[in-house]
Amino acid sequence: MKGRWIPEDIEYLEENWGIVSLNFMEIKLDRTKNAILFKAKNIGLTKCYSSSEYVNANVVSKIMKVDRHCIIDYWHDKCGLKARKKALIKMGMWFILLDDLMKWLEKNQDKWDSRKVENYGLGSEPQWLKDKRRNDIGVPEKHNQLWTKEEELLLINYYKHGKKQKEIGLAMHRSENSIQRKISRLKEKGLLHKQIIWIKWSEREEILFRKLEGKGLSDVGIAKKLGREEKHITDHRRNLRNKGLYIGRKII
């Protein structure tokens, strides 16, 4: 076991307190639970969550490394994960009992990716979880993974250009259900409207098109990066050439 606390260990403790389980911290920091609890108290951290306590959906999101909307809108609303909503001053917050979460995860192993969860990140490593970790090796990498802003923009482009959800899923390495849920959330936020077959090129697309052209990517490669059809790339290059703005691979 380690002796004196070094700055790196204290930083790890502060950043992961309440998110990573005490069992995992014991292994990671090579210290006893009592030593970790004593240090946490000294630097002003509250106690860790236990299986009999409620944690909010944001914490569960960090532990499982999935979008918070996936937890509430899908796991809770559609798949039976028990959760309670507590009214706060400005908004409501969802809380989940960790014991209920573990039971749900065991019964719904097809809905989450164990590779996103640190060893002992859930507080324990029962046999069913060890088995799932081995089985998840062959699952597509982006199963339940958080969406980046770039991915959202790419999805919006695919959708506006009339691509089917199955096609989008294959292109973005996500399930068809994941694409459908994301489309629904983007519509609710007013970020996605009804489909159109052709849309004007944005300034961002023009800049990216020039960069990709300069790298020598094929029309298929450029189309994939922009979320457009190959025909759109060909037609756009033709329009630039007709305006005298395109000479070979050089754009004026």
C-alpha positions in Angstrom: 0.0 0.0 0.0 1.1 3.6 -0.7 2.2 6.0 2.0 2.2 9.7 1.5 -0.4 11.2 -0.8 1.0 12.8 -4.0 -0.7 15.6 -5.9 -1.6 13.2 -8.8 -3.5 10.9 -6.4 -5.3 13.8 -4.8 -6.3 15.1 -8.2 -7.7 11.7 -9.2 -9.6 11.5 -6.0 -11.2 14.9 -6.4 -12.1 14.3 -10.1 -13.7 10.9 -9.6 -15.3 11.1 -6.2 -18.9 10.1 -6.4 -18.5 8.8 -9.9 -16.0 5.9 -9.6 -16.7 3.4 -6.9 -14.7 3.1 -3.7 -13.8 -0.5 -4.6 -12.2 0.7 -7.8 -10.4 3.6 -6.1 -8.9 1.1 -3.7 -7.3 -0.8 -6.6 -6.5 2.3 -8.6 -4.8 4.2 -5.8 -3.4 1.1 -4.0 -4.8 2.3 -0.7 -7.3 0.9 1.8 -10.9 2.2 1.8 -10.4 3.7 5.3 -7.4 5.7 4.0 -9.3 6.9 1.0 -12.3 7.9 3.2 -10.1 9.7 5.7 -8.3 11.7 2.9 -11.6 12.5 1.2 -13.0 13.9 4.5 -9.8 16.0 5.1 -10.1 17.7 1.7 -13.8 18.3 2.1 -15.4 15.6 -0.1 -18.7 14.1 0.8 -19.0 10.3 1.2 -19.2 7.9 -1.8 -22.5 6.5 -3.0 -23.6 3.1 -1.8 -25.9 0.6 -3.5 -28.7 1.7 -1.2 -28.5 5.4 -2.2 -29.9 7.4 -5.0 -27.7 9.2 -7.5 -28.9 11.6 -10.2 -29.1 10.7 -13.9 -26.1 12.9 -14.7 -23.8 10.8 -12.4 -25.2 7.6 -13.9 -24.5 9.1 -17.4 -20.8 9.6 -16.4 -20.5 6.1 -14.9 -22.1 4.4 -17.9 -20.7 6.9 -20.5 -24.0 7.3 -22.3 -26.1 10.3 -23.1 -28.4 11.4 -20.2 -31.3 11.3 -22.6 -30.6 7.7 -23.3 -31.0 7.0 -19.5 -34.3 8.9 -19.0 -36.0 8.9 -22.4 -35.1 5.3 -23.3 -34.0 3.2 -20.3 -36.5 4.7 -18.0 -39.5 5.7 -20.2 -39.4 2.7 -22.5 -37.3 -0.1 -20.9 -38.4 -0.1 -17.2 -35.5 1.4 -15.3 -36.8 2.7 -12.0 -36.1 6.4 -11.4 -37.6 9.2 -9.4 -37.9 12.9 -10.3 -37.3 15.4 -7.6 -38.5 19.0 -8.0 -35.8 21.5 -7.5 -36.0 25.3 -7.5 -35.5 25.9 -11.2 -35.9 22.4 -12.7 -36.5 18.7 -12.0 -33.8 16.1 -11.6 -34.0 12.4 -12.0 -32.5 10.0 -9.3 -31.8 6.3 -9.6 -31.2 3.8 -6.8 -27.9 2.1 -7.6 -29.2 -1.3 -6.6 -32.1 -0.8 -9.1 -29.6 0.2 -11.7 -27.6 -3.0 -11.2 -30.7 -5.2 -11.5 -31.8 -3.4 -14.6 -28.4 -3.7 -16.2 -28.3 -7.4 -15.6 -31.7 -7.9 -17.2 -31.0 -5.5 -20.1 -27.5 -6.4 -21.2 -28.3 -5.7 -24.9 -28.9 -2.0 -24.2 -25.5 -0.9 -22.8 -21.8 -1.4 -23.5 -19.7 -2.7 -20.6 -16.5 -1.5 -22.3 -17.5 2.0 -21.5 -17.6 1.3 -17.7 -14.4 1.1 -15.7 -13.6 -2.1 -13.8 -15.5 -1.8 -10.5 -17.0 1.4 -11.7 -20.4 0.0 -10.6 -19.1 -1.0 -7.2 -18.8 -4.7 -7.8 -17.9 -7.2 -10.6 -20.5 -10.0 -10.4 -20.0 -13.0 -12.7 -22.7 -11.8 -15.1 -20.8 -8.5 -15.6 -17.5 -10.4 -16.2 -19.3 -12.5 -18.8 -20.7 -9.4 -20.5 -17.4 -7.8 -20.7 -16.1 -10.7 -22.7 -19.2 -10.8 -24.9 -19.1 -7.1 -25.7 -15.8 -7.4 -27.5 -17.6 -8.1 -30.8 -20.3 -5.4 -30.4 -20.1 -2.2 -32.7 -18.0 0.4 -31.0 -20.5 3.2 -30.8 -23.3 1.3 -29.1 -24.8 3.8 -26.7 -21.8 6.2 -27.0 -22.3 9.9 -26.3 -23.0 12.0 -29.5 -20.5 14.6 -30.4 -21.4 17.9 -32.0 -19.8 16.9 -35.3 -21.8 13.7 -35.3 -25.1 15.6 -34.8 -24.3 17.9 -37.7 -23.4 14.9 -39.9 -26.7 13.2 -38.9 -28.7 16.4 -39.8 -27.0 16.5 -43.2 -27.7 12.8 -43.9 -31.4 13.2 -42.9 -31.9 16.4 -44.9 -30.6 14.7 -48.0 -33.1 11.9 -47.7 -31.0 9.0 -46.4 -32.9 6.3 -44.6 -32.2 5.6 -40.9 -30.7 2.2 -41.7 -28.3 3.8 -44.2 -27.4 6.5 -41.7 -26.7 3.9 -39.0 -24.4 1.9 -41.3 -22.5 5.1 -42.3 -22.1 6.3 -38.7 -21.6 2.9 -37.1 -24.7 3.2 -34.9 -27.8 1.1 -34.6 -31.0 2.1 -36.4 -32.8 2.6 -33.1 -30.0 4.9 -31.9 -30.4 7.0 -35.1 -34.2 7.1 -34.6 -33.9 8.3 -31.0 -31.4 11.0 -31.9 -33.6 12.2 -34.8 -36.6 12.5 -32.4 -34.5 14.5 -29.9 -33.2 16.9 -32.6 -36.8 17.5 -33.8 -37.9 18.3 -30.2 -35.1 20.8 -30.0 -36.1 22.4 -33.3 -32.8 21.5 -34.9 -34.2 19.1 -37.4 -37.1 19.7 -39.8 -38.8 17.7 -42.5 -36.6 16.2 -45.1 -35.6 17.9 -48.4 -33.6 16.3 -51.2 -31.3 19.3 -51.8 -30.0 22.1 -49.6 -27.7 25.0 -50.2 -24.1 24.5 -49.4 -23.2 26.1 -46.0 -20.0 28.1 -45.4 -18.8 25.3 -43.2 -19.3 22.7 -46.0 -17.5 24.9 -48.5 -14.5 25.2 -46.2 -14.4 21.5 -45.5 -14.9 20.7 -49.2 -11.9 22.7 -50.1 -9.8 21.0 -47.4 -10.9 17.5 -48.5 -10.2 18.4 -52.2 -6.7 19.6 -51.2 -6.1 16.2 -49.5 -7.1 14.4 -52.7 -10.1 12.5 -51.4 -12.4 10.9 -53.9 -16.0 12.1 -54.4 -17.2 9.2 -52.4 -14.9 10.1 -49.5 -15.8 13.7 -49.6 -19.5 12.9 -49.7 -19.2 10.6 -46.6 -17.4 13.4 -44.6 -20.0 16.0 -45.5 -23.1 13.7 -45.2 -24.1 14.2 -48.8 -24.5 12.0 -51.9 -21.7 11.5 -54.3 -23.8 13.2 -57.0 -23.9 16.4 -54.8 -20.1 16.6 -54.8 -19.9 16.1 -58.6 -22.6 18.7 -59.3 -21.0 21.2 -56.9 -17.6 20.8 -58.5 -19.2 21.4 -61.9 -20.9 24.5 -60.7 -17.6 25.9 -59.4 -15.9 25.0 -62.7 -18.6 26.8 -64.7 -18.1 29.9 -62.5 -14.4 29.8 -63.1 -13.6 28.9 -59.5 -12.3 25.4 -60.0 -9.2 24.3 -61.9 -8.4 20.6 -61.5 -7.8 20.0 -57.8 -7.3 23.7 -57.2 -10.2 25.9 -56.0 -9.8 29.7 -56.7 
